[in-house]
Structures are given as structure tokens and as C-alpha cells.
Amino acid sequence: MRPQARFVDGYLGYLLGQANHALYKNFDIHVRAAGLSSIEWRVLATLHDSPPLTVSQLAHEVLAKQPTVTKLVQRMADQGWVTLLADPADQRRTLVGASAAGRRLVRPLLEKARAHESELLQSLAASEQQALKRLLAKLAGRSA
């Protein structure tokens, strides 16, 4: 008699959570060594090659609540890692962009993240890696 598969072994939410944990568990040490929290890393990784975003757009991108990101970007601006600008289209909104110092800080981490991802995905063929990213982007409602 074959043992019955556990629910979590085939449940997408569980599998995605486990994959996320596998991806970040050994990378977080690099983030901490750079003096960043995980959310600061996500903010700088998002902004490093992006035009300035509104706080609400940034909160959506980094999977955090807007009030949390509002306080965070103010602290990061005080550190010199991001710049805060009035949105020319709506003076009530603030745009957040990576500063030169923020880009310098995050650049080595981006290279480490790419290398870490490559190591994690080495068991997959290149076509499988592309398919995985394309399917995940589709599930997330984005084009890859």
C-alpha cells in the first residue's frame, strides 16, 4: 500500500513558502552583513533600477503596509539611501527613489542575490528556470 501524500506536499501556498524560505535562508546573512533589514533590502532592490515610485506603489512592491513603508523610507532617507521628492503630478504624494549611496550599498547584494539564485536553480534546466519564472510572474499578475 502506497502512503498517501500529505496535503501540504502538493499545496501551492506551502510549496511557494518553502521555495521562498529556501531562496532567502542563506542569503539573509549577506543582507544583515550589509547593515540592512530584509525590508530595507527589498526597498533598495526594487528602487535601484526603477524610476521613483509612490509610497503606495513601493509598499505594494515590497509586500508591506503603506504606513510601515512611509516610516521606513523616512528613516532610509535620513540614512541617505533613498531620496524623497514631491510628485510633480500631485504635490500631496511623495515619490521615493534610490540615492547614489543606496545604489552603491545594494549593488554588491544584487550580484550575491543573482549568484545565490543561480545556485538554488542549478538542478533545473534553463528552460525550466525560464518557465518557472514566467509562471510565477503570471500567478502574481505580472508579465515576465
C-alpha positions as CSV (number, residue, x, y, z in Angstrom):
1,M,0.0,0.0,0.0
2,R,1.4,3.3,-1.1
3,P,1.5,6.1,1.6
4,Q,-1.0,8.9,1.0
5,A,0.6,12.2,0.0
6,R,0.2,14.9,2.6
7,F,-1.9,17.9,1.7
8,V,0.9,20.4,2.2
9,D,3.2,18.4,-0.2
10,G,1.0,19.4,-3.1
11,Y,-0.4,22.7,-1.8
12,L,0.8,25.7,-3.9
13,G,0.9,28.1,-0.9
14,Y,3.0,25.7,1.1
15,L,5.3,25.0,-1.8
16,L,5.8,28.6,-2.6
17,G,6.5,29.4,1.0
18,Q,9.1,26.6,1.2
19,A,10.7,27.7,-2.0
20,N,10.8,31.3,-0.7
21,H,12.4,30.1,2.5
22,A,15.0,28.0,0.6
23,L,15.9,31.1,-1.5
24,Y,16.3,33.5,1.4
25,K,17.5,31.4,4.3
26,N,21.2,31.6,3.3
27,F,21.0,35.0,1.6
28,D,19.8,36.9,4.6
29,I,23.2,36.8,6.2
30,H,24.5,38.9,3.3
31,V,21.7,41.4,3.8
32,R,22.4,41.7,7.6
33,A,26.2,42.0,6.9
34,A,25.5,45.0,4.7
35,G,23.6,46.6,7.6
36,L,20.2,46.2,6.1
37,S,17.0,44.6,7.3
38,S,15.1,42.4,4.9
39,I,12.6,45.1,4.1
40,E,15.3,47.7,3.5
41,W,16.9,45.2,1.1
42,R,13.6,44.8,-0.7
43,V,13.1,48.5,-1.0
44,L,16.6,49.1,-2.4
45,A,16.5,46.1,-4.7
46,T,13.2,47.4,-6.0
47,L,14.3,51.0,-6.5
48,H,17.9,50.5,-7.7
49,D,16.9,50.3,-11.4
50,S,13.4,51.7,-11.2
51,P,12.1,55.2,-11.6
52,P,10.9,56.8,-8.4
53,L,7.7,55.2,-7.0
54,T,5.0,56.5,-4.8
55,V,5.0,55.2,-1.3
56,S,1.9,53.1,-2.0
57,Q,3.4,51.6,-5.2
58,L,6.6,50.8,-3.2
59,A,4.6,49.2,-0.4
60,H,2.8,47.0,-2.9
61,E,6.2,46.0,-4.5
62,V,7.9,45.1,-1.2
63,L,4.8,43.4,0.3
64,A,4.4,45.7,3.2
65,K,1.7,48.0,4.6
66,Q,1.8,51.7,3.5
67,P,2.2,53.1,7.0
68,T,5.2,50.8,7.6
69,V,6.8,51.9,4.3
70,T,6.1,55.6,5.0
71,K,8.1,55.4,8.3
72,L,10.8,53.1,6.7
73,V,11.5,55.4,3.8
74,Q,11.8,58.4,6.1
75,R,14.5,56.5,8.1
76,M,16.2,55.4,4.9
77,A,16.2,59.0,3.6
78,D,17.8,60.0,6.9
79,Q,20.5,57.4,6.2
80,G,21.0,58.8,2.7
81,W,19.9,55.6,1.0
82,V,16.7,57.0,-0.7
83,T,15.5,60.4,-1.9
84,L,12.0,61.7,-1.2
85,L,10.5,64.0,-3.8
86,A,7.1,65.7,-4.2
87,D,5.2,64.1,-7.1
88,P,5.0,66.8,-9.8
89,A,1.6,65.4,-10.9
90,D,0.2,65.5,-7.3
91,Q,2.0,67.5,-4.6
92,R,0.3,65.5,-1.9
93,R,2.1,62.3,-3.0
94,T,5.7,61.5,-2.2
95,L,8.0,59.7,-4.7
96,V,10.8,57.5,-3.4
97,G,13.9,56.9,-5.4
98,A,17.2,55.2,-4.7
99,S,20.0,57.6,-4.0
100,A,23.6,57.1,-5.3
101,A,24.6,55.9,-1.9
102,G,21.6,53.4,-1.8
103,R,22.6,52.1,-5.2
104,R,26.2,51.6,-4.1
105,L,25.0,49.8,-1.0
106,V,22.7,47.4,-2.8
107,R,24.8,46.7,-5.9
108,P,27.0,44.0,-4.3
109,L,23.9,42.4,-2.8
110,L,22.3,42.2,-6.2
111,E,25.3,40.3,-7.5
112,K,25.2,37.9,-4.5
113,A,21.4,37.5,-5.0
114,R,21.9,36.5,-8.6
115,A,24.6,34.0,-7.7
116,H,22.5,32.6,-4.9
117,E,19.5,32.2,-7.1
118,S,21.6,30.5,-9.8
119,E,23.0,28.1,-7.2
120,L,19.5,27.3,-6.0
121,L,18.1,26.8,-9.5
122,Q,21.1,24.7,-10.8
123,S,19.1,21.5,-10.6
124,L,16.7,22.9,-13.2
125,A,17.3,23.1,-16.9
126,A,17.5,26.7,-18.3
127,S,14.1,26.1,-20.0
128,E,12.6,25.0,-16.6
129,Q,14.1,28.1,-14.9
130,Q,12.5,30.4,-17.5
131,A,9.2,28.5,-17.3
132,L,9.2,28.7,-13.5
133,K,9.8,32.5,-13.5
134,R,7.2,33.0,-16.3
135,L,4.6,31.0,-14.5
136,L,5.2,32.7,-11.1
137,A,5.0,36.1,-12.7
138,K,1.7,35.1,-14.3
139,L,0.3,33.9,-11.0
140,A,1.5,37.2,-9.4
141,G,-0.3,39.1,-12.2
142,R,2.8,40.4,-13.9
143,S,4.3,39.9,-17.2
144,A,7.8,38.3,-17.2
